[in-house]
C-alpha cells in the first residue's frame, strides 16, 4: 500500500488500484499502446475524488483515460 504526500488520509494505491476514501476509483495500466501506460478511471466521480485521480496521474506522469468515454 502506498500513500501520497497530499491527501494522506483519503487516497492510496494498492497493487496499481487507486482508492479514494474506501472506493476503488481507478487502475494504473502499464502494458498498453500508451508509451508509459495510463490511469483508467472507473466512472464519473465527485470533484474531490477527481482531484485525487488527477493528483496520482500527476505524481506518476500518466494520462487519465475515462472508461465511460471509451467506445
Secondary structure, DSSP 8 states (H G I E B T S, - for coil): -EE-SSSTTTEEEETTEEEETTEEEEEEE-SSSSTT-EEEE-S---HHHHHHHHHHHHHHT-EEEEGGG--
